[in-house]
Amino acid sequence: DHLDSSAIFIPYIEKLNLENLTFAAPDVGSANRIREIASYFNAEMVICDKHRKRANEISSMVVIGDVTNRNVVLIDDICDTGGTLAKAAGLLIEKGATSIRALCTHPVLSGNAYRNIENSVLEELVVCDTLPLREHPEKIKVLSVAGLFAKAIRNAYENKSITSLFIHSQLRNK
């Protein structure tokens, strides 16, 4: 089983205590992941549909859904150059969002990623410590995966299921 960062991100989002919460998928491929998290919070979701002409270059992007006066949380699995998150955040603000933050499991952060994030309208980019950061700018917050890994290892060692660490289990127990 692949471990899922929702076990780390959900408690973080809960502590933010955001009103008018909406979750955003930065691309169509992330829609199912965002739908599960939005369902957990009983929140709305939107999708940023992007079109690329070349790798790492977005030619156009549209928002499917309404973000007017909403606090939006973008969630993605990998942040490479930060271009998609920065562009999506800017578009969501243009469409009326109150605030935008992004949560991303793996911070590859290549090329101009640090500059793209710092120059974006994102309030913060929250990442897991699955990859070391080259820089530690103010906008980037790192959450540890150690506790999640420890629980998974303990459960595997004790011949217990690790399913309880996944969001679909948390939805059943909520």
Secondary structure, 3 states (H helix, E strand, C coil): CCCCCHHHHHHHHHHHCCCCEEEEECCHHHHHHHHHHHHHHCCEEEEEEEEEEECCEEEEEEEECCCCCCEEEEEEEEECCCHHHHHHHHHHHHCCCCEEEEEEEEECCCCCHHHHHHCCCCCCEEEECCCCCCCCCCCEEEECCHHHHHHHHHHHHCCCCCHHHCHHHHHHHC
